[in-house]
Amino acid sequence: MQRGIRLLVIFIASIVIGVAFNLFLLPHEVLTGGVTGLAMVFGLMTPVNTGYWIVLLNAPIFVLGWMKLGREFIGNSIFSVLIISISMLYIPIIQVTEDALLSSVFGGVIAGAAIGVIIRFYSSTGGFDIVSLVLIKRWDVPLGGLIFALNSVVVFISAFFFAWDLALYTMLSIYITGIVIDRVHTRHVKLSLMVVTSKGDELKKELLANLVRGITVIDGRGAYSGEDKKVLYTVITRYELAIIRPILKEIDPQAFVSVSESMEVMGNFRRD
């Protein structure tokens, strides 16, 4: 049931991205960033639809993500990219407004909100989303900001093929997209995670394999049940919740989990 809801949310959000592209950005030749932006460039310059280019350019990045982020995440991402591509094939390219600035702003907001939801539900739209998620496992930086930095290269590429004013509109659009992604997906806050479980060793092993955080294990006992428990404590970033939730539900769905915002973190935040 949970898997079905997740795929439904990813499905709807992916269609929304197709709407943002075909109704706001592409009619004014305003691009999005990264691999999708390159696909838009190729789609505008060749008779091949942008949707086909998205699939082609994402293929090698999916291989990287499969190795670094896991099978389920990449499976969800492939599903999202396919839905975006198909939606862009069938949603007509219509100019909602003649104002390129308004299209850049609203296209960026809509795309950013949809991408943030997709990432929050343990998926991505491929391209630099996957590259960024791989990099933030190594460096503690805001996801939206990193995506914006990587995507900015599209601005310079598009400037050589299109007018500079369109390139600047593209910069504005991907900047807004990055901001909205951080608002929807994470504000780069740190979270304290405490898990009380009867399957401490299994859960500890799986969390250590998927996170770069250390974990403190404390022996505990249920006051009401009298059962021996393990208390696992760690500090994570909000985007890592998407990784942790399915692990908790798979290993111990009965675990007691507490997540709270941490005001400040000192000491070794990542496990090297």
Backbone torsions as a table, in degrees:
resi	resn	phi	psi	omega
1	MET	NA	-47.8	179.9
2	GLN	-61.7	-40.3	178.2
3	ARG	-62.4	-40.9	179.7
4	GLY	-64.8	-41.4	178.6
5	ILE	-64.1	-41.9	179.3
6	ARG	-60.4	-46.4	-179.4
7	LEU	-66.5	-34.8	178.2
8	LEU	-64.9	-43.6	178.7
9	VAL	-63.3	-44.5	178.7
10	ILE	-61.7	-40.7	179.5
11	PHE	-60.0	-49.9	-178.1
12	ILE	-65.5	-45.1	-179.1
13	ALA	-63.5	-35.0	179.5
14	SER	-67.1	-38.7	176.4
15	ILE	-65.3	-38.7	178.0
16	VAL	-60.3	-38.7	176.9
17	ILE	-63.0	-42.4	176.4
18	GLY	-59.0	-38.1	176.6
19	VAL	-64.7	-45.1	179.8
20	ALA	-60.1	-41.9	-179.2
21	PHE	-67.2	-52.2	-170.5
22	ASN	-81.3	-21.4	-178.6
23	LEU	-103.0	-21.8	-175.9
24	PHE	-119.3	-45.8	-171.3
25	LEU	-90.7	-54.8	-175.4
26	LEU	-62.1	-37.0	179.4
27	PRO	-58.2	-27.4	178.5
28	HIS	-103.9	10.3	-177.0
29	GLU	57.2	29.2	172.0
30	VAL	-88.7	124.6	-172.4
31	LEU	-95.7	167.6	166.2
32	THR	-100.7	-176.1	-172.6
33	GLY	-93.3	176.8	170.7
34	GLY	58.2	-142.6	-176.4
35	VAL	-64.1	-40.4	178.5
36	THR	-63.6	-38.2	176.6
37	GLY	-63.4	-43.0	176.3
38	LEU	-61.8	-39.2	177.2
39	ALA	-62.1	-37.2	177.3
40	MET	-64.9	-41.0	177.8
41	VAL	-59.3	-49.1	-179.8
42	PHE	-64.9	-36.1	179.4
43	GLY	-66.7	-35.3	178.9
44	LEU	-77.1	-27.4	-175.1
45	MET	-95.7	-14.2	-178.4
46	THR	-126.9	164.9	176.7
47	PRO	-75.0	-6.0	-179.3
48	VAL	-80.4	130.2	-178.0
49	ASN	-62.0	145.7	-179.9
50	THR	-55.7	-35.7	-179.4
51	GLY	-58.2	-38.8	178.5
52	TYR	-68.2	-39.4	179.6
53	TRP	-64.0	-36.4	179.6
54	ILE	-59.0	-46.1	-179.8
55	VAL	-64.7	-44.9	-176.4
56	LEU	-63.2	-46.6	-176.3
57	LEU	-73.3	-24.6	-178.8
58	ASN	-80.8	-18.3	-173.6
59	ALA	-53.1	-52.1	-179.2
60	PRO	-67.1	-29.1	179.8
61	ILE	-70.9	-33.5	176.9
62	PHE	-63.8	-34.0	177.6
63	VAL	-63.1	-43.9	176.9
64	LEU	-61.0	-46.5	-179.1
65	GLY	-63.7	-36.1	179.0
66	TRP	-59.7	-39.9	-178.2
67	MET	-76.2	-33.3	-171.9
68	LYS	-101.4	-29.0	-171.8
69	LEU	-115.5	-11.4	174.5
70	GLY	104.4	160.0	-174.1
71	ARG	-68.3	-44.6	-176.7
72	GLU	-63.9	-43.5	-179.2
73	PHE	-61.1	-46.1	-178.5
74	ILE	-69.6	-35.2	175.2
75	GLY	-59.8	-44.4	176.6
76	ASN	-63.6	-38.7	-178.7
77	SER	-67.0	-42.0	177.2
78	ILE	-61.4	-41.5	177.1
79	PHE	-59.5	-44.9	-179.8
80	SER	-63.1	-46.1	-179.0
81	VAL	-62.8	-40.0	178.9
82	LEU	-64.0	-42.2	179.5
83	ILE	-65.4	-42.3	177.1
84	ILE	-60.0	-45.5	-178.5
85	SER	-63.0	-45.5	-179.2
86	ILE	-65.9	-41.6	179.8
87	SER	-63.0	-36.1	179.1
88	MET	-71.2	-22.4	176.1
89	LEU	-73.8	-32.4	-172.3
90	TYR	-106.6	-21.2	175.2
91	ILE	-80.7	122.1	-177.6
92	PRO	-67.6	147.0	175.9
93	ILE	-81.0	103.2	-176.1
94	ILE	-122.5	138.1	179.4
95	GLN	-86.3	102.9	-178.6
96	VAL	-67.7	-40.2	177.7
97	THR	-138.8	150.3	179.3
98	GLU	-80.8	-10.4	-178.8
99	ASP	-84.3	111.9	-178.9
100	ALA	-66.1	-32.0	179.7
101	LEU	-65.1	-46.5	178.1
102	LEU	-62.0	-40.6	178.9
103	SER	-63.6	-39.2	179.0
104	SER	-63.8	-43.6	-178.1
105	VAL	-67.0	-54.0	-176.0
106	PHE	-69.6	-35.5	175.8
107	GLY	-62.9	-41.6	178.0
108	GLY	-65.5	-41.6	179.7
109	VAL	-64.8	-47.6	-177.5
110	ILE	-64.8	-46.1	-179.9
111	ALA	-64.7	-42.5	-179.7
112	GLY	-63.3	-42.2	178.9
113	ALA	-63.5	-43.2	-179.0
114	ALA	-67.0	-42.2	178.9
115	ILE	-64.4	-41.2	178.0
116	GLY	-60.2	-41.5	177.8
117	VAL	-64.8	-42.9	-179.2
118	ILE	-61.3	-45.8	179.6
119	ILE	-66.1	-36.2	179.8
120	ARG	-65.2	-27.5	179.3
121	PHE	-98.4	32.9	171.3
122	TYR	61.2	54.4	176.6
123	SER	-154.9	-173.4	176.2
124	SER	-158.4	173.6	176.6
125	THR	-100.3	20.4	178.2
126	GLY	77.6	-165.4	174.7
127	GLY	58.0	-135.2	-176.3
128	PHE	-72.0	-14.1	172.1
129	ASP	-59.6	-46.1	-179.7
130	ILE	-67.5	-45.1	178.8
131	VAL	-58.3	-43.3	-179.5
132	SER	-65.3	-41.8	179.6
133	LEU	-65.6	-32.4	174.6
134	VAL	-67.3	-43.1	-177.1
135	LEU	-68.8	-36.2	-177.6
136	ILE	-74.3	-11.1	170.6
137	LYS	-72.7	-19.6	179.4
138	ARG	-100.5	-42.6	-177.3
139	TRP	-118.3	138.9	-177.4
140	ASP	-88.3	84.1	-179.1
141	VAL	-132.2	156.9	178.6
142	PRO	-62.9	136.1	-177.5
143	LEU	-63.0	-48.5	-178.5
144	GLY	-61.1	-40.6	178.9
145	GLY	-64.5	-39.7	179.3
146	LEU	-67.5	-41.6	177.0
147	ILE	-61.0	-41.4	178.6
148	PHE	-62.0	-44.0	-179.3
149	ALA	-62.2	-44.4	179.7
150	LEU	-68.1	-38.8	-177.0
151	ASN	-72.6	-20.9	-176.6
152	SER	-60.5	-22.3	179.2
153	VAL	-60.8	-27.7	179.7
154	VAL	-65.3	-30.9	179.1
155	VAL	-59.4	-45.8	-177.7
156	PHE	-71.4	-35.6	177.4
157	ILE	-66.8	-45.8	-178.3
158	SER	-65.6	-29.3	-178.6
159	ALA	-63.8	-28.1	180.0
160	PHE	-78.3	-19.0	-178.4
161	PHE	-105.9	-25.6	-178.0
162	PHE	-128.3	178.1	-177.8
163	ALA	-69.2	154.4	-178.3
164	TRP	-66.9	-29.3	178.6
165	ASP	-65.8	-35.1	175.8
166	LEU	-69.0	-34.7	176.9
167	ALA	-63.9	-39.0	178.6
168	LEU	-70.1	-37.1	173.4
169	TYR	-60.4	-38.3	177.5
170	THR	-62.5	-44.6	177.2
171	MET	-57.9	-43.9	178.9
172	LEU	-61.9	-44.1	-177.4
173	SER	-62.9	-47.0	-177.3
174	ILE	-73.6	-26.1	175.1
175	TYR	-66.7	-45.1	178.3
176	ILE	-64.5	-40.7	178.0
177	THR	-58.4	-45.1	179.4
178	GLY	-62.1	-41.5	178.7
179	ILE	-62.8	-46.4	-177.4
180	VAL	-66.5	-36.6	176.8
181	ILE	-58.0	-45.5	179.8
182	ASP	-65.4	-33.5	179.4
183	ARG	-72.4	-37.2	-177.7
184	VAL	-82.4	-44.0	-172.9
185	HIS	-90.6	-49.7	-178.9
186	THR	-161.0	145.3	170.2
187	ARG	-101.8	19.9	178.2
188	HIS	64.5	33.0	177.6
189	VAL	-87.0	157.3	176.4
190	LYS	-97.2	142.2	-177.8
191	LEU	-122.3	137.6	172.3
192	SER	-89.2	125.6	-178.4
193	LEU	-114.1	123.8	175.8
194	MET	-124.6	126.7	-178.9
195	VAL	-123.8	124.5	174.8
196	VAL	-105.0	115.8	-171.0
197	THR	-142.4	155.2	173.8
198	SER	-94.1	-0.3	179.5
199	LYS	-121.5	54.4	-173.2
200	GLY	-61.9	-44.9	-177.1
201	ASP	-65.8	-43.4	179.9
202	GLU	-64.3	-45.2	-177.7
203	LEU	-67.7	-42.5	178.0
204	LYS	-58.6	-46.2	-179.0
205	LYS	-60.3	-42.8	-177.8
206	GLU	-71.0	-39.0	178.9
207	LEU	-66.7	-41.7	178.7
208	LEU	-64.4	-30.8	-179.7
209	ALA	-75.3	-22.1	-174.8
210	ASN	-112.2	-9.3	-179.3
211	LEU	-121.6	162.9	174.8
212	VAL	-107.4	24.7	-178.8
213	ARG	-106.8	148.8	171.4
214	GLY	-78.6	161.9	-178.6
215	ILE	-134.4	132.8	174.3
216	THR	-98.4	128.8	-178.8
217	VAL	-110.0	127.1	-178.1
218	ILE	-122.9	135.9	174.6
219	ASP	-74.4	135.8	-180.0
220	GLY	-141.2	170.1	178.2
221	ARG	-142.9	133.2	178.2
222	GLY	-67.5	125.7	-177.5
223	ALA	-66.4	-35.8	-178.3
224	TYR	-86.5	-48.0	-175.9
225	SER	-82.1	-26.8	-176.3
226	GLY	75.4	7.0	-178.8
227	GLU	-80.9	145.2	174.2
228	ASP	-72.6	135.3	-178.5
229	LYS	-131.5	164.0	170.3
230	LYS	-114.0	134.1	177.0
231	VAL	-107.3	116.0	179.4
232	LEU	-102.6	126.1	-178.9
233	TYR	-126.0	133.7	176.1
234	THR	-156.1	169.0	175.2
235	VAL	-117.9	129.9	-177.2
236	ILE	-128.5	174.1	169.6
237	THR	-97.4	160.4	-172.4
238	ARG	-62.3	-35.0	-178.6
239	TYR	-66.1	-21.8	-179.8
240	GLU	-75.4	-11.6	175.4
241	LEU	-60.1	-34.9	179.6
242	ALA	-63.8	-28.0	178.0
243	ILE	-80.0	-38.0	-172.4
244	ILE	-77.3	-38.3	-174.9
245	ARG	-53.7	-52.6	-179.6
246	PRO	-64.5	-29.6	178.2
247	ILE	-66.2	-45.6	179.3
248	LEU	-61.9	-42.6	-177.4
249	LYS	-70.2	-30.3	-179.4
250	GLU	-76.9	-43.8	-173.6
251	ILE	-85.0	-46.3	-178.5
252	ASP	-147.2	83.9	179.9
253	PRO	-64.6	-14.8	179.8
254	GLN	-92.0	0.8	-177.8
255	ALA	-63.7	145.8	173.2
256	PHE	-88.4	123.5	-173.9
257	VAL	-124.0	130.8	176.0
258	SER	-123.9	127.2	179.1
259	VAL	-124.3	125.0	179.3
260	SER	-138.7	154.8	-178.5
261	GLU	-77.5	135.0	177.2
262	SER	-97.4	128.2	-178.2
263	MET	-71.4	-37.4	-177.7
264	GLU	-154.7	144.9	178.6
265	VAL	-125.2	128.2	177.1
266	MET	-123.9	155.1	-179.0
267	GLY	93.1	-162.4	-176.5
268	ASN	-78.5	108.5	-178.7
269	PHE	-85.1	-26.6	179.9
270	ARG	-120.7	155.4	179.5
271	ARG	-95.7	118.2	-178.8
272	ASP	-96.1	NA	NA
